[in-house]
Amino acid sequence: MPKKILVVAGDAGGGSAMAPVVKKLLSDPFWEVSIFAYRQSVALFSQQQIPHVALSDATTTQEIAMNLAEIQPDVLCLATSANGVDLEKLFLQQAKERNIPSLSIMDFWANYSIRYHLNGETILPNVISVIDEEMCKEMIACGFSDSILHICGHPILEETLASRGSVSPELHGALRVLFVSQPVFPDWNSPDFEKLYRGFSKKTVLPLLVESLEEISTHTGKEIELVIRTHPRETNEDFSWISSSKIKITVDSKAALSGFALIVGMDSMLLVETCMRGAVTVSLLPGITPETDVLPTNRWGLSLPIYEEAQIQPQLERALFDQNLRAELLQKQSQFSLPANAVARIIDLLRSLIPSPSLLNP
């Protein structure tokens, strides 16, 4: 008889990391798979033709309890979110009350503790799939027990690494620069804004980027096109306020991560992916220090971080025209690796959580 597994994913990063795992589970007769998605994971799973039940942000604890009672899963496989809705946490809470084992998948090197905090309490699964040794050490430093942390890699980044190659074009003709946006966090009107604001957002970074590219275009005589790739939680209208008379600006929610002389962003997960693909990548983080920078590729030397406003224009110019710098970044990217076979490792962990028949029937 197949083992019943219940999958939950919300944010885009978590759903993206979960998708290859879910596809493998669906193809394996060992499993009977029930999939719940909310927020960005609904569209992500739909695009990949992954069957699922869409949940609203208003889903209650009682409704989650009813789903668990109806499905009676043997194990839960959860993404991790910190979006204020956090249905993964509610499913985890209800599963723990019913002694249903669970695994969660970490998809990014940041916000470790907040992913497991619910109403002032810490709620942990039986095991956590972490990406690499660095993440494991960082989570232990945050108070997580090493006994529940298992290094498995990253399903999506593994696929990206497998097909990696330089995607930064030769610098001839118009220079195309991609800005990878991410939503403002926290909301500008949030009462916790001053406490949670990290010192930068698209509202502060994008004007600095445009101004710098205008200066570069003026004194080099190079035509520059800036393409803004929106986050799934953003719309084109969110960028109606940005304009330029000196460079071309377009907004494209589906802009590819290739064909650009330079990829620029803040600390989006997509910047990790562009580094894995082999693209010259810049991280604009004015107002913070390296000690508070959460983008791992900056620490690894795979991307170029800029922490001071005064350095944005000269450093962007270096990233565009300094061939030694570009070659150094691409060389480091080409040598980078992550633990292999992430999907298989995660599924092996899920299997290990299911009690053997001898334990169920002593």
C-alpha positions as CSV (number, residue, x, y, z in Angstrom):
1,M,0.0,0.0,0.0
2,P,1.4,3.4,-0.9
3,K,2.6,5.7,1.8
4,K,0.6,9.0,2.1
5,I,2.6,12.2,1.9
6,L,1.2,15.7,2.3
7,V,3.2,18.6,0.7
8,V,2.8,22.3,1.5
9,A,4.5,25.3,-0.2
10,G,3.8,29.0,-0.3
11,D,6.6,31.5,-1.2
12,A,8.2,31.4,-4.6
13,G,11.6,30.2,-3.3
14,G,10.1,27.4,-1.3
15,G,7.8,26.3,-4.0
16,S,10.7,26.4,-6.6
17,A,12.9,24.2,-4.4
18,M,10.0,21.8,-3.7
19,A,8.9,21.3,-7.3
20,P,11.6,18.8,-8.4
21,V,10.9,16.8,-5.2
22,V,7.2,16.7,-5.8
23,K,7.7,15.6,-9.4
24,K,9.8,12.7,-8.3
25,L,7.3,11.8,-5.6
26,L,4.4,11.8,-8.1
27,S,6.3,9.4,-10.4
28,D,7.0,6.9,-7.6
29,P,4.3,4.3,-6.8
30,F,5.6,4.1,-3.3
31,W,3.9,7.4,-2.6
32,E,0.3,8.7,-2.6
33,V,0.9,12.4,-2.8
34,S,-1.5,15.3,-1.7
35,I,-0.2,18.8,-2.5
36,F,-1.4,22.1,-1.1
37,A,-0.1,25.4,-2.4
38,Y,-0.7,29.0,-1.6
39,R,0.5,32.4,-2.7
40,Q,3.2,32.2,-5.4
41,S,3.5,28.4,-5.3
42,V,0.0,28.2,-6.8
43,A,1.1,29.8,-10.1
44,L,4.5,28.0,-10.0
45,F,2.9,24.6,-9.6
46,S,0.3,25.4,-12.2
47,Q,3.0,26.4,-14.7
48,Q,4.8,23.1,-14.1
49,Q,1.5,21.1,-14.3
50,I,1.9,19.9,-10.8
51,P,-1.6,18.9,-9.4
52,H,-2.4,20.7,-6.2
53,V,-5.1,22.2,-4.1
54,A,-4.9,26.0,-3.8
55,L,-5.3,27.4,-0.3
56,S,-6.2,31.0,0.5
57,D,-4.3,33.2,3.0
58,A,-7.4,33.0,5.2
59,T,-7.1,29.2,5.7
60,T,-7.8,28.4,9.3
61,T,-6.2,26.0,11.8
62,Q,-9.5,24.1,11.8
63,E,-9.5,23.7,8.1
64,I,-5.9,22.4,8.2
65,A,-6.9,19.9,10.9
66,M,-9.8,18.7,8.8
67,N,-7.4,18.2,5.8
68,L,-5.0,16.1,8.0
69,A,-7.9,14.1,9.3
70,E,-9.2,13.4,5.8
71,I,-5.9,12.5,4.2
72,Q,-4.2,10.9,7.3
73,P,-0.7,11.3,5.9
74,D,2.2,9.2,7.0
75,V,4.6,12.1,6.6
76,L,4.6,15.8,5.8
77,C,7.0,17.5,3.4
78,L,7.0,21.3,3.9
79,A,8.6,24.3,2.3
80,T,9.5,27.2,4.6
81,S,8.1,30.7,4.4
82,A,8.2,33.9,6.3
83,N,5.4,35.8,4.6
84,G,3.0,36.5,7.5
85,V,0.6,33.8,6.5
86,D,3.0,30.9,7.0
87,L,0.6,28.0,6.4
88,E,3.5,25.6,6.5
89,K,3.9,26.4,10.2
90,L,0.2,25.8,10.8
91,F,0.4,22.4,9.1
92,L,3.5,21.6,11.1
93,Q,1.8,22.6,14.3
94,Q,-1.2,20.4,13.6
95,A,1.0,17.5,12.5
96,K,3.0,17.6,15.7
97,E,-0.2,17.4,17.8
98,R,-1.0,14.2,15.9
99,N,2.5,12.7,16.0
100,I,2.8,12.9,12.2
101,P,6.5,13.1,11.3
102,S,7.6,15.9,9.1
103,L,10.5,17.3,7.0
104,S,11.1,20.9,5.9
105,I,13.3,22.1,3.0
106,M,15.4,25.2,3.5
107,D,15.8,27.1,0.2
108,F,18.0,30.1,1.2
109,W,20.8,31.0,3.5
110,A,18.9,33.5,5.7
111,N,16.0,34.0,8.1
112,Y,16.6,30.7,9.8
113,S,14.8,31.2,13.1
114,I,11.8,33.1,11.8
115,R,10.8,30.2,9.5
116,Y,10.0,28.2,12.6
117,H,8.5,30.8,14.9
118,L,4.7,30.8,15.3
119,N,2.9,32.9,17.9
120,G,6.0,33.4,19.9
121,E,6.9,29.7,20.0
122,T,9.5,27.6,18.1
123,I,7.9,24.7,16.1
124,L,10.4,22.3,14.5
125,P,9.9,19.4,12.2
126,N,11.6,16.0,12.8
127,V,14.3,16.8,10.2
128,I,15.4,19.8,8.2
129,S,16.9,19.6,4.7
130,V,19.7,22.2,4.6
131,I,21.7,23.2,1.5
132,D,25.3,22.9,2.6
133,E,27.8,22.8,5.4
134,E,27.8,26.6,5.7
135,M,24.0,26.7,6.2
136,C,24.3,23.9,8.8
137,K,26.9,25.8,10.8
138,E,24.9,29.0,10.6
139,M,21.7,27.3,11.8
140,I,23.6,25.6,14.7
141,A,24.9,29.1,15.7
142,C,21.2,30.2,15.7
143,G,20.3,27.5,18.2
144,F,19.2,24.6,16.0
145,S,20.2,21.1,17.1
146,D,22.6,19.5,14.6
147,S,20.7,16.2,15.1
148,I,17.8,17.4,13.0
149,L,19.9,19.1,10.2
150,H,20.7,17.0,7.2
151,I,22.8,18.4,4.3
152,C,21.0,17.5,1.1
153,G,21.8,20.3,-1.4
154,H,19.3,22.4,-3.3
155,P,17.1,20.8,-6.0
156,I,16.8,23.8,-8.3
157,L,20.3,25.2,-8.0
158,E,21.6,21.7,-8.7
159,E,19.7,21.7,-12.0
160,T,21.1,25.1,-12.7
161,L,24.7,24.1,-12.0
162,A,24.3,21.1,-14.2
163,S,23.5,23.3,-17.2
164,R,25.8,26.2,-16.3
165,G,27.8,28.2,-18.8
166,S,28.7,31.8,-19.2
167,V,25.5,33.7,-20.1
168,S,27.0,37.2,-20.1
169,P,27.3,38.3,-23.7
170,E,30.2,40.1,-25.4
171,L,30.1,43.8,-24.8
172,H,29.2,45.2,-28.3
173,G,26.3,47.3,-29.3
174,A,23.8,48.4,-26.7
175,L,24.5,47.3,-23.2
176,R,21.6,45.4,-21.7
177,V,21.4,45.4,-17.8
178,L,18.9,43.3,-15.9
179,F,17.6,44.4,-12.6
180,V,16.2,41.5,-10.5
181,S,13.6,43.1,-8.3
182,Q,12.1,41.9,-5.0
183,P,9.2,43.2,-3.0
184,V,9.6,45.8,-0.3
185,F,9.9,44.2,3.1
186,P,8.4,45.3,5.4
187,D,5.5,47.3,3.9
188,W,6.2,51.0,4.1
189,N,3.0,51.4,6.1
190,S,3.8,48.7,8.6
191,P,4.0,49.7,12.3
192,D,7.1,47.6,12.5
193,F,8.8,49.4,9.5
194,E,11.5,51.1,11.5
195,K,12.4,47.9,13.4
196,L,12.4,45.6,10.4
197,Y,13.7,47.9,7.6
198,R,17.2,46.8,6.6
199,G,18.4,50.0,5.0
200,F,17.6,49.4,1.4
201,S,14.7,48.4,-1.0
202,K,13.8,48.7,-4.6
203,K,12.5,52.2,-3.8
204,T,16.0,53.3,-2.7
205,V,18.2,51.1,-4.9
206,L,16.5,51.5,-8.3
207,P,16.9,55.3,-8.6
208,L,20.6,54.9,-7.7
209,L,21.0,52.3,-10.3
210,V,19.3,54.4,-13.0
211,E,21.3,57.4,-12.1
212,S,24.6,55.5,-12.2
213,L,23.7,53.9,-15.6
214,E,22.8,57.3,-17.0
215,E,26.2,58.6,-15.9
216,I,28.0,55.6,-17.5
217,S,26.0,56.0,-20.7
218,T,26.8,59.7,-20.9
219,H,30.6,59.6,-20.4
220,T,31.2,56.3,-22.3
221,G,28.8,57.1,-25.2
222,K,27.3,53.6,-24.8
223,E,23.6,53.0,-25.3
224,I,22.2,51.2,-22.3
225,E,18.9,49.4,-21.8
226,L,17.7,48.5,-18.3
227,V,15.2,45.7,-18.0
228,I,13.4,45.3,-14.7
229,R,12.3,41.8,-14.0
230,T,9.5,41.9,-11.5
231,H,9.1,39.6,-8.5
232,P,5.9,37.3,-8.5
233,R,4.4,39.6,-5.8
234,E,4.9,42.7,-8.0
235,T,3.2,44.1,-11.0
236,N,4.4,46.3,-13.8
237,E,2.4,49.2,-12.3
238,D,4.7,49.0,-9.2
239,F,7.4,50.6,-11.4
240,S,5.4,53.4,-13.1
241,W,7.4,55.9,-11.0
242,I,10.8,55.1,-12.5
243,S,11.8,56.7,-15.8
244,S,14.8,58.1,-17.6
245,S,15.5,60.4,-20.6
246,K,19.0,59.0,-21.1
247,I,18.6,55.2,-21.0
248,K,15.9,52.9,-22.1
249,I,13.9,51.2,-19.3
250,T,11.5,48.3,-19.8
251,V,9.6,46.2,-17.2
252,D,9.3,42.5,-18.0
253,S,8.0,40.0,-15.5
254,K,9.2,37.1,-17.6
255,A,12.6,38.5,-18.6
256,A,15.1,35.7,-19.1
257,L,18.2,35.5,-17.0
258,S,20.5,35.4,-20.1
259,G,21.6,37.8,-22.8
260,F,22.6,40.6,-20.4
261,A,26.0,42.3,-20.0
262,L,25.2,42.6,-16.3
263,I,22.7,41.2,-13.7
264,V,21.9,43.6,-10.8
265,G,19.8,43.1,-7.8
266,M,19.8,43.3,-4.0
267,D,19.8,40.0,-2.2
268,S,17.2,38.0,-4.2
269,M,17.6,34.2,-4.5
270,L,17.6,34.8,-8.2
271,L,21.1,36.4,-7.9
272,V,22.3,33.1,-6.5
273,E,20.8,31.4,-9.6
274,T,22.4,33.9,-12.0
275,C,25.8,33.2,-10.4
276,M,25.2,29.4,-10.8
277,R,24.3,30.0,-14.5
278,G,27.6,31.9,-15.0
279,A,26.6,35.6,-15.3
280,V,28.4,38.6,-14.1
281,T,26.2,39.6,-11.1
282,V,26.2,42.7,-8.8
283,S,24.4,43.0,-5.5
284,L,23.4,46.6,-4.5
285,L,23.1,46.9,-0.7
286,P,23.7,50.5,0.2
287,G,23.2,51.2,3.9
288,I,24.4,47.8,5.3
289,T,27.7,46.2,6.0
290,P,29.3,42.9,5.0
291,E,28.5,41.6,8.4
292,T,24.7,42.0,7.9
293,D,24.8,40.9,4.2
294,V,22.7,37.6,3.8
295,L,23.5,37.0,0.1
296,P,25.9,34.0,0.2
297,T,27.4,34.6,-3.3
298,N,28.8,37.9,-2.0
299,R,30.7,36.0,0.8
300,W,31.9,33.4,-1.7
301,G,33.2,35.9,-4.2
302,L,30.8,34.8,-6.9
303,S,29.0,38.2,-7.1
304,L,30.2,41.8,-6.6
305,P,28.6,43.5,-3.5
306,I,28.3,47.3,-3.3
307,Y,27.6,48.7,0.2
308,E,28.2,52.4,-0.3
309,E,26.2,54.8,-2.5
310,A,29.3,56.6,-3.7
311,Q,30.7,53.3,-5.0
312,I,27.7,52.3,-7.1
313,Q,28.6,54.1,-10.3
314,P,32.3,53.3,-10.4
315,Q,31.8,49.7,-9.4
316,L,29.0,49.1,-11.9
317,E,31.4,50.6,-14.6
318,R,34.1,48.1,-13.4
319,A,31.6,45.2,-13.6
320,L,30.7,46.2,-17.2
321,F,34.1,47.0,-18.7
322,D,36.9,45.6,-16.5
323,Q,37.6,42.3,-18.3
324,N,39.9,41.1,-15.5
325,L,37.1,41.5,-12.9
326,R,34.5,39.9,-15.1
327,A,36.8,36.9,-15.9
328,E,37.6,36.5,-12.2
329,L,33.9,36.4,-11.2
330,L,33.1,33.9,-14.0
331,Q,36.1,31.7,-13.0
332,K,35.0,31.5,-9.4
333,Q,31.5,30.7,-10.5
334,S,32.7,27.9,-12.7
335,Q,34.5,26.3,-9.8
336,F,31.6,26.4,-7.4
337,S,29.6,23.3,-6.4
338,L,26.9,22.1,-4.1
339,P,26.1,18.7,-2.7
340,A,24.7,16.5,-5.5
341,N,21.5,14.4,-5.7
342,A,19.4,16.7,-3.6
343,V,16.1,15.2,-4.6
344,A,17.2,11.7,-3.9
345,R,18.6,12.7,-0.5
346,I,15.4,14.5,0.5
347,I,13.2,11.5,-0.5
348,D,15.5,9.1,1.4
349,L,15.0,11.3,4.5
350,L,11.2,11.2,4.0
351,R,11.3,7.4,3.8
352,S,13.4,7.3,7.0
353,L,10.6,9.1,8.8
354,I,8.0,6.4,8.2
355,P,7.9,3.9,11.0
356,S,8.6,0.3,10.0
357,P,5.8,-2.2,10.2
358,S,7.5,-3.9,13.1
359,L,7.3,-0.7,15.1
360,L,3.7,-0.2,14.2
361,N,2.7,-3.7,15.2
362,P,4.9,-4.9,18.0
